[in-house]
Amino acid sequence: MTTRSSHQQEMRDAAKQVGRRRFLTVTGAAAVLAFSVDLPAAGTASAAELDAGKISENPFTLGVASGDPLPDSVLLWTRLAPRPYETGSGLPNARVPVRWELARDESFSRIVRRGTATAHPEFDHSVHVEIKGLDADRVLYYRFRAGDWISETGRTRTAPARGARNTELTLAAVSCQAYHYGYFTAYQHLAQEDVDVVLHLGDYLYEDAVDATGGARHHTDRRLPAHFDRETITLEDYRLRYALYKSDPDLRAAHAAHPFVVTWDDHETENNYAGDTPENEVPPEEFLLRRAAAYRAYWENQPLRTPQRPSGPDMKLYRRLQFGRLAQFDILDTRQYRGDQAYGDGWRTPGPESEDPSRTLTGATQERWLLDGWHASRATWNVVPQQVTFAQRRDVPTDAFKLSMDSWDGYPASRDRILQGAEAAGIDNLMVLTGDVHVGYGFDLKKDFDDPSSRTLGTEIVATSITSGKDGSDKPGSWNNQMQANPHMKFFNGRRGYAVITLGPEQARADYRTVSAVTTPGAPLTTAGSFVTEVGNQGLTPA
């Protein structure tokens, strides 16, 4: 979520024109690469193979990661980048063999599996290893080797068996990590948390320019290359921006400590785009080429499985994960299939355009997939990790209120269909996880948001940003108005951090973790609020 003054918008538009000229002059090969679907699979001969022993600099500068745990499988990721801030990352256009090991212990004395994967130049030397046939509900350790270089050790896990009667699951929810707004101190703390999985709810990176000093980080010991000081548009732009973010030691520590389940929002491509509609006036084919580049770089740099590999400007990111009988996760994509924002976006008075029954945030196919999955669910908790605020959120406690057209408030018919579908499926314990808005919220999800006495159908936990919005405050300027205007809003805090949610057979607990500052490193961690919601009796109450 971004708000700009008219002067800032003029500067952005000017930069867009420069960026557009640069975009349209990139080589035809780059455009073909962004849209190509006939790409090499692991083990397929493409470019020549590089002897990994000839890599003279550490290629594991971007760390390791794992993601999307299944009962019998883990997904491991790394990307070779000896010189991460350079085009090509300091490697030739050649395949590189990368060995991997998976073990039961950190010393790797009890190896479970080992093998070799190929880092293809077509995928910017990223590696995705899907290891199957594993035991359920196990903590495992992994590492990679390229020549004489060994990566740091990562810790991951398999999910409980689908029918297992597991009694506890702890997850962290994170979002919105603009590099130029501050330090990723929250990730330093998260790396020490005892959680089973991290849900990243979008805005993993920002497309905005980052100056030589790293913005609010004020680098004094090094200056960033000039190519970061422009908006990301081309495939190479997005690849380099991921390298900048993943070079952060706190983000690397969090990835190494926990498996991540990721979904995007807007800034991984462009602020507040909607489906194939860009933020500004550019030809549709130009934006789709940009979207293809952004989606391609996203997959290359995230711990995602093969079904999520993009095809041109399309990528099926919504998917379902299950953790025994305790929890089902339905991860949504509310960017790729939505209709354009009503009334030109922003905070607007609702009316016929926003309340059109045909409006959709998820698209019809994804909506059916979600509702069908709920009808088949036998989980105690049905959790929906997604991007933008789900509950109604009025800005003032008067009849002159406005709503955010970029959130579910701009698509109320779409929200109604989801809530009615949950009721029809008999979903008693619904929890929506949200990012985007750079504050921590806690909401009761009402059958009728205009009637505080109506039935509570679930809860929504909104995780604040890692850095976006800079330091923030415990009570932002809108705190009084929003708390009065929305009786179903039970918590509102504007500091940076993350949320930790513990699911159990009788209740769920949400702890809002915050840091005092992100513009200076090393801030301590506090718990700004704690709430519980009971199985069969939804609604947030202070813990």
NORQUIKA-V238495 format. One record per residue. N is the residue number from 1. RES is the residue in three letters. SS is DSSP state (a for helix, b for strand, c for the rest). PHI is phi in whole degrees, -180 to 180 (none if undefined). OMEGA is omega in whole degrees, 0 to 359 (999 if undefined). Layout:
N | RES | SS | PHI | OMEGA
N | RES | SS | PHI | OMEGA
This chain:
1 | MET | c | none | 182
2 | THR | c | -141 | 174
3 | THR | c | -121 | 184
4 | ARG | c | -128 | 171
5 | SER | c | -75 | 180
6 | SER | a | -63 | 179
7 | HIS | a | -65 | 178
8 | GLN | a | -63 | 180
9 | GLN | a | -67 | 177
10 | GLU | a | -62 | 179
11 | MET | a | -64 | 180
12 | ARG | a | -64 | 180
13 | ASP | a | -63 | 177
14 | ALA | a | -63 | 178
15 | ALA | a | -64 | 178
16 | LYS | a | -60 | 181
17 | GLN | a | -63 | 176
18 | VAL | a | -63 | 180
19 | GLY | a | -63 | 181
20 | ARG | a | -67 | 177
21 | ARG | a | -62 | 178
22 | ARG | a | -64 | 181
23 | PHE | a | -61 | 186
24 | LEU | a | -77 | 179
25 | THR | c | -104 | 175
26 | VAL | c | -67 | 185
27 | THR | c | -66 | 176
28 | GLY | a | -61 | 179
29 | ALA | a | -61 | 180
30 | ALA | a | -66 | 179
31 | ALA | a | -66 | 178
32 | VAL | a | -61 | 180
33 | LEU | a | -60 | 183
34 | ALA | a | -65 | 184
35 | PHE | a | -100 | 188
36 | SER | c | -62 | 173
37 | VAL | c | -111 | 180
38 | ASP | c | -94 | 185
39 | LEU | c | -109 | 184
40 | PRO | c | -68 | 171
41 | ALA | c | -85 | 180
42 | ALA | c | -56 | 178
43 | GLY | c | 90 | 181
44 | THR | c | -84 | 179
45 | ALA | c | -71 | 176
46 | SER | c | -133 | 174
47 | ALA | c | -77 | 177
48 | ALA | c | -63 | 180
49 | GLU | b | -94 | 178
50 | LEU | b | -92 | 172
51 | ASP | c | -68 | 184
52 | ALA | a | -60 | 179
53 | GLY | a | -66 | 180
54 | LYS | a | -90 | 176
55 | ILE | c | -77 | 189
56 | SER | c | -95 | 179
57 | GLU | c | -126 | 181
58 | ASN | c | -55 | 181
59 | PRO | c | -87 | 186
60 | PHE | c | -102 | 182
61 | THR | c | -70 | 182
62 | LEU | c | -101 | 173
63 | GLY | c | 80 | 181
64 | VAL | b | -133 | 179
65 | ALA | b | -159 | 172
66 | SER | b | -138 | 184
67 | GLY | b | -161 | 175
68 | ASP | b | 44 | 181
69 | PRO | b | -65 | 174
70 | LEU | b | -117 | 181
71 | PRO | c | -60 | 185
72 | ASP | c | -121 | 189
73 | SER | b | -155 | 170
74 | VAL | b | -126 | 177
75 | LEU | b | -116 | 181
76 | LEU | b | -111 | 183
77 | TRP | b | -136 | 162
78 | THR | b | -156 | 176
79 | ARG | b | -144 | 181
80 | LEU | c | -80 | 183
81 | ALA | c | -156 | 179
82 | PRO | c | -60 | 178
83 | ARG | c | -129 | 192
84 | PRO | c | -65 | 183
85 | TYR | c | -93 | 178
86 | GLU | c | -109 | 172
87 | THR | a | -59 | 184
88 | GLY | a | 85 | 174
89 | SER | a | 60 | 177
90 | GLY | a | 83 | 179
91 | LEU | c | -118 | 176
92 | PRO | c | -76 | 179
93 | ASN | c | -79 | 185
94 | ALA | c | -148 | 176
95 | ARG | b | -75 | 180
96 | VAL | b | -129 | 175
97 | PRO | b | -74 | 181
98 | VAL | b | -127 | 178
99 | ARG | b | -88 | 179
100 | TRP | b | -135 | 178
101 | GLU | b | -137 | 177
102 | LEU | b | -127 | 187
103 | ALA | b | -139 | 178
104 | ARG | c | -86 | 184
105 | ASP | c | -138 | 183
106 | GLU | c | -68 | 179
107 | SER | c | -84 | 178
108 | PHE | c | 59 | 175
109 | SER | c | -87 | 179
110 | ARG | c | -121 | 182
111 | ILE | b | -73 | 176
112 | VAL | b | -92 | 178
113 | ARG | b | -148 | 170
114 | ARG | b | -149 | 181
115 | GLY | b | -177 | 179
116 | THR | b | -129 | 175
117 | ALA | b | -117 | 180
118 | THR | b | -114 | 174
119 | ALA | b | -92 | 184
120 | HIS | c | -87 | 175
121 | PRO | a | -63 | 179
122 | GLU | a | -62 | 177
123 | PHE | a | -105 | 179
124 | ASP | c | 57 | 178
125 | HIS | c | 58 | 171
126 | SER | b | -86 | 183
127 | VAL | b | -131 | 174
128 | HIS | b | -123 | 182
129 | VAL | b | -115 | 177
130 | GLU | b | -102 | 183
131 | ILE | b | -107 | 186
132 | LYS | c | -115 | 177
133 | GLY | c | 76 | 182
134 | LEU | c | -96 | 175
135 | ASP | c | -75 | 180
136 | ALA | c | -75 | 171
137 | ASP | c | 56 | 180
138 | ARG | c | -127 | 170
139 | VAL | b | -85 | 184
140 | LEU | b | -136 | 180
141 | TYR | b | -125 | 185
142 | TYR | b | -145 | 175
143 | ARG | b | -159 | 180
144 | PHE | b | -123 | 175
145 | ARG | b | -134 | 172
146 | ALA | b | -135 | 187
147 | GLY | c | 63 | 179
148 | ASP | c | -91 | 184
149 | TRP | b | -91 | 178
150 | ILE | b | -121 | 180
151 | SER | c | -73 | 169
152 | GLU | c | -65 | 180
153 | THR | c | -90 | 175
154 | GLY | b | -107 | 178
155 | ARG | b | -118 | 180
156 | THR | b | -140 | 180
157 | ARG | b | -160 | 167
158 | THR | c | -92 | 178
159 | ALA | c | -77 | 172
160 | PRO | c | -62 | 177
161 | ALA | c | -58 | 187
162 | ARG | c | -57 | 181
163 | GLY | c | -95 | 183
164 | ALA | c | -67 | 179
165 | ARG | c | -95 | 179
166 | ASN | c | -71 | 189
167 | THR | c | -110 | 179
168 | GLU | b | -158 | 175
169 | LEU | b | -145 | 180
170 | THR | b | -115 | 181
171 | LEU | b | -131 | 173
172 | ALA | b | -116 | 177
173 | ALA | b | -115 | 182
174 | VAL | b | -134 | 178
175 | SER | c | -166 | 162
176 | CYS | c | 56 | 185
177 | GLN | c | -125 | 178
178 | ALA | c | -69 | 182
179 | TYR | a | -58 | 187
180 | HIS | a | -79 | 178
181 | TYR | a | -96 | 178
182 | GLY | c | 155 | 184
183 | TYR | c | -86 | 180
184 | PHE | c | -84 | 183
185 | THR | a | -59 | 180
186 | ALA | a | -58 | 178
187 | TYR | a | -68 | 176
188 | GLN | a | -59 | 178
189 | HIS | a | -72 | 181
190 | LEU | a | -63 | 179
191 | ALA | c | -60 | 180
192 | GLN | c | -94 | 181
193 | GLU | c | -73 | 176
194 | ASP | c | -95 | 179
195 | VAL | c | -122 | 181
196 | ASP | c | -86 | 184
197 | VAL | b | -160 | 176
198 | VAL | b | -112 | 176
199 | LEU | b | -102 | 176
200 | HIS | b | -96 | 192
201 | LEU | c | -101 | 172
202 | GLY | c | 119 | 185
203 | ASP | c | 60 | 176
204 | TYR | c | -66 | 171
205 | LEU | c | -136 | 178
206 | TYR | c | -121 | 183
207 | GLU | c | -79 | 184
208 | ASP | c | -67 | 180
209 | ALA | c | -63 | 175
210 | VAL | c | -121 | 185
211 | ASP | c | -75 | 188
212 | ALA | c | -63 | 181
213 | THR | c | -96 | 179
214 | GLY | c | 76 | 178
215 | GLY | a | 64 | 183
216 | ALA | a | -67 | 178
217 | ARG | a | -76 | 175
218 | HIS | c | 53 | 178
219 | HIS | c | -56 | 175
220 | THR | c | -113 | 184
221 | ASP | c | -92 | 181
222 | ARG | c | -157 | 177
223 | ARG | c | -118 | 180
224 | LEU | c | -77 | 178
225 | PRO | c | -60 | 184
226 | ALA | a | -64 | 184
227 | HIS | a | -70 | 174
228 | PHE | a | -79 | 185
229 | ASP | c | -88 | 176
230 | ARG | c | -159 | 181
231 | GLU | c | -72 | 178
232 | THR | c | -74 | 179
233 | ILE | c | -136 | 183
234 | THR | c | -91 | 178
235 | LEU | a | -58 | 180
236 | GLU | a | -65 | 177
237 | ASP | a | -58 | 183
238 | TYR | a | -67 | 179
239 | ARG | a | -62 | 180
240 | LEU | a | -66 | 180
241 | ARG | a | -67 | 175
242 | TYR | a | -62 | 178
243 | ALA | a | -62 | 178
244 | LEU | a | -61 | 182
245 | TYR | a | -66 | 185
246 | LYS | a | -76 | 173
247 | SER | c | -79 | 179
248 | ASP | c | -70 | 185
249 | PRO | a | -66 | 181
250 | ASP | a | -72 | 176
251 | LEU | a | -65 | 178
252 | ARG | a | -62 | 181
253 | ALA | a | -65 | 180
254 | ALA | a | -66 | 178
255 | HIS | a | -64 | 181
256 | ALA | a | -68 | 185
257 | ALA | a | -83 | 189
258 | HIS | c | -141 | 169
259 | PRO | c | -70 | 179
260 | PHE | b | -109 | 167
261 | VAL | b | -118 | 190
262 | VAL | b | -113 | 165
263 | THR | c | -144 | 184
264 | TRP | c | -96 | 165
265 | ASP | c | -122 | 186
266 | ASP | c | -95 | 191
267 | HIS | c | -69 | 173
268 | GLU | c | -62 | 175
269 | THR | c | -120 | 181
270 | GLU | c | -161 | 183
271 | ASN | c | -54 | 170
272 | ASN | c | 55 | 172
273 | TYR | c | -69 | 182
274 | ALA | b | -134 | 181
275 | GLY | c | 61 | 178
276 | ASP | c | -100 | 180
277 | THR | b | -102 | 180
278 | PRO | c | -78 | 179
279 | GLU | c | -66 | 183
280 | ASN | c | -117 | 184
281 | GLU | c | -77 | 171
282 | VAL | c | -135 | 179
283 | PRO | c | -58 | 182
284 | PRO | a | -55 | 182
285 | GLU | a | -66 | 178
286 | GLU | a | -69 | 179
287 | PHE | a | -67 | 180
288 | LEU | a | -65 | 175
289 | LEU | a | -67 | 176
290 | ARG | a | -64 | 180
291 | ARG | a | -64 | 178
292 | ALA | a | -62 | 179
293 | ALA | a | -65 | 181
294 | ALA | a | -65 | 181
295 | TYR | a | -66 | 179
296 | ARG | a | -61 | 180
297 | ALA | a | -66 | 178
298 | TYR | a | -61 | 181
299 | TRP | a | -64 | 181
300 | GLU | a | -60 | 189
301 | ASN | c | -108 | 179
302 | GLN | c | -124 | 178
303 | PRO | c | -79 | 183
304 | LEU | c | -118 | 182
305 | ARG | c | -85 | 183
306 | THR | a | -56 | 180
307 | PRO | a | -60 | 180
308 | GLN | a | -91 | 180
309 | ARG | c | -64 | 186
310 | PRO | c | -73 | 171
311 | SER | b | -121 | 184
312 | GLY | c | 60 | 183
313 | PRO | c | -86 | 182
314 | ASP | b | -120 | 179
315 | MET | c | -154 | 180
316 | LYS | c | -83 | 184
317 | LEU | c | -96 | 180
318 | TYR | c | -72 | 186
319 | ARG | b | -165 | 186
320 | ARG | b | -125 | 175
321 | LEU | b | -127 | 181
322 | GLN | b | -128 | 178
323 | PHE | b | -120 | 182
324 | GLY | c | 60 | 178
325 | ARG | c | -85 | 186
326 | LEU | c | -81 | 188
327 | ALA | b | -148 | 169
328 | GLN | b | -118 | 179
329 | PHE | b | -108 | 175
330 | ASP | b | -110 | 186
331 | ILE | b | -85 | 186
332 | LEU | c | -102 | 170
333 | ASP | c | -122 | 182
334 | THR | c | -102 | 178
335 | ARG | c | -110 | 194
336 | GLN | c | -72 | 188
337 | TYR | c | -117 | 185
338 | ARG | c | -75 | 169
339 | GLY | c | -78 | 181
340 | ASP | c | -63 | 180
341 | GLN | c | -63 | 181
342 | ALA | a | -73 | 173
343 | TYR | a | 54 | 176
344 | GLY | a | 77 | 177
345 | ASP | c | 78 | 181
346 | GLY | c | 84 | 177
347 | TRP | b | -88 | 186
348 | ARG | b | -136 | 171
349 | THR | c | -71 | 181
350 | PRO | c | -65 | 181
351 | GLY | c | -167 | 185
352 | PRO | c | -56 | 182
353 | GLU | c | -68 | 181
354 | SER | c | -72 | 184
355 | GLU | c | -93 | 176
356 | ASP | c | -57 | 183
357 | PRO | c | -61 | 182
358 | SER | c | -84 | 183
359 | ARG | c | -69 | 182
360 | THR | c | -139 | 175
361 | LEU | c | -100 | 185
362 | THR | c | -105 | 192
363 | GLY | c | 81 | 186
364 | ALA | a | -65 | 183
365 | THR | a | -66 | 180
366 | GLN | a | -67 | 178
367 | GLU | a | -62 | 178
368 | ARG | a | -63 | 179
369 | TRP | a | -59 | 180
370 | LEU | a | -65 | 183
371 | LEU | a | -67 | 177
372 | ASP | a | -64 | 179
373 | GLY | a | -65 | 177
374 | TRP | a | -69 | 179
375 | HIS | a | -63 | 181
376 | ALA | a | -90 | 186
377 | SER | c | -72 | 172
378 | ARG | c | -120 | 183
379 | ALA | c | -79 | 174
380 | THR | c | -65 | 182
381 | TRP | b | -114 | 173
382 | ASN | b | -108 | 188
383 | VAL | b | -108 | 183
384 | VAL | b | -121 | 173
385 | PRO | b | -75 | 182
386 | GLN | c | -155 | 198
387 | GLN | c | -105 | 194
388 | VAL | c | -113 | 188
389 | THR | c | -54 | 184
390 | PHE | c | -88 | 183
391 | ALA | c | -69 | 173
392 | GLN | c | -63 | 184
393 | ARG | c | -143 | 177
394 | ARG | c | -78 | 183
395 | ASP | c | -86 | 180
396 | VAL | c | -140 | 182
397 | PRO | c | -87 | 178
398 | THR | c | -134 | 179
399 | ASP | c | -70 | 179
400 | ALA | c | -92 | 183
401 | PHE | c | -67 | 173
402 | LYS | c | -124 | 180
403 | LEU | b | -129 | 178
404 | SER | b | -78 | 181
405 | MET | c | -75 | 179
406 | ASP | c | -87 | 182
407 | SER | c | -96 | 178
408 | TRP | a | -62 | 176
409 | ASP | a | -62 | 176
410 | GLY | a | -84 | 181
411 | TYR | a | -138 | 188
412 | PRO | a | -63 | 178
413 | ALA | a | -66 | 177
414 | SER | a | -64 | 177
415 | ARG | a | -64 | 179
416 | ASP | a | -60 | 180
417 | ARG | a | -64 | 179
418 | ILE | a | -66 | 182
419 | LEU | a | -67 | 177
420 | GLN | a | -65 | 178
421 | GLY | a | -66 | 177
422 | ALA | a | -64 | 178
423 | GLU | a | -62 | 182
424 | ALA | a | -65 | 180
425 | ALA | c | -84 | 180
426 | GLY | c | 73 | 179
427 | ILE | c | -78 | 185
428 | ASP | c | -90 | 186
429 | ASN | c | -129 | 182
430 | LEU | b | -98 | 176
431 | MET | b | -133 | 176
432 | VAL | b | -100 | 176
433 | LEU | b | -110 | 191
434 | THR | b | -136 | 174
435 | GLY | c | -124 | 166
436 | ASP | c | 78 | 198
437 | VAL | c | -97 | 172
438 | HIS | c | 65 | 173
439 | VAL | c | -142 | 172
440 | GLY | b | -96 | 176
441 | TYR | b | -122 | 166
442 | GLY | b | -132 | 183
443 | PHE | b | -124 | 159
444 | ASP | b | -88 | 179
445 | LEU | b | -93 | 187
446 | LYS | b | -95 | 174
447 | LYS | c | -62 | 176
448 | ASP | c | -135 | 184
449 | PHE | c | -66 | 178
450 | ASP | c | -83 | 180
451 | ASP | c | -125 | 183
452 | PRO | c | -57 | 181
453 | SER | c | -87 | 180
454 | SER | c | -70 | 185
455 | ARG | c | -62 | 173
456 | THR | b | -89 | 186
457 | LEU | b | -94 | 182
458 | GLY | b | 175 | 180
459 | THR | b | -133 | 175
460 | GLU | b | -129 | 175
461 | ILE | b | -109 | 179
462 | VAL | b | -101 | 180
463 | ALA | c | -83 | 178
464 | THR | c | -68 | 181
465 | SER | c | -80 | 171
466 | ILE | c | -73 | 178
467 | THR | c | -141 | 191
468 | SER | c | -59 | 187
469 | GLY | c | 94 | 182
470 | LYS | c | 60 | 194
471 | ASP | c | -67 | 182
472 | GLY | c | 72 | 180
473 | SER | c | -152 | 180
474 | ASP | c | -64 | 179
475 | LYS | c | -125 | 177
476 | PRO | c | -60 | 183
477 | GLY | c | -59 | 181
478 | SER | c | -90 | 189
479 | TRP | a | -60 | 183
480 | ASN | a | -61 | 182
481 | ASN | a | -61 | 184
482 | GLN | a | -71 | 179
483 | MET | a | -65 | 178
484 | GLN | a | -74 | 186
485 | ALA | a | -77 | 188
486 | ASN | c | -131 | 182
487 | PRO | c | -60 | 180
488 | HIS | c | -83 | 175
489 | MET | b | -85 | 185
490 | LYS | b | -103 | 182
491 | PHE | b | -155 | 179
492 | PHE | b | -156 | 178
493 | ASN | b | -143 | 186
494 | GLY | c | -106 | 175
495 | ARG | c | -81 | 178
496 | ARG | b | -90 | 178
497 | GLY | b | 153 | 183
498 | TYR | b | -162 | 177
499 | ALA | b | -117 | 174
500 | VAL | b | -114 | 182
501 | ILE | b | -120 | 177
502 | THR | b | -112 | 180
503 | LEU | b | -98 | 177
504 | GLY | b | -136 | 182
505 | PRO | c | -72 | 182
506 | GLU | c | -117 | 180
507 | GLN | b | -160 | 171
508 | ALA | b | -120 | 179
509 | ARG | b | -122 | 177
510 | ALA | b | -119 | 176
511 | ASP | b | -115 | 180
512 | TYR | b | -93 | 180
513 | ARG | b | -91 | 179
514 | THR | b | -137 | 173
515 | VAL | b | -113 | 185
516 | SER | c | -75 | 182
517 | ALA | c | -161 | 172
518 | VAL | c | -124 | 179
519 | THR | c | -80 | 169
520 | THR | c | -127 | 185
521 | PRO | c | -78 | 169
522 | GLY | c | 81 | 181
523 | ALA | c | -65 | 179
524 | PRO | c | -73 | 181
525 | LEU | b | -105 | 174
526 | THR | b | -132 | 174
527 | THR | b | -105 | 185
528 | ALA | b | -81 | 180
529 | GLY | b | -173 | 179
530 | SER | b | -139 | 183
531 | PHE | b | -140 | 174
532 | VAL | b | -127 | 171
533 | THR | b | -137 | 188
534 | GLU | b | -92 | 174
535 | VAL | c | -62 | 180
536 | GLY | c | 80 | 180
537 | ASN | b | -145 | 188
538 | GLN | b | -70 | 181
539 | GLY | b | 137 | 183
540 | LEU | b | -83 | 174
541 | THR | b | -130 | 180
542 | PRO | b | -57 | 181
543 | ALA | c | -75 | 999
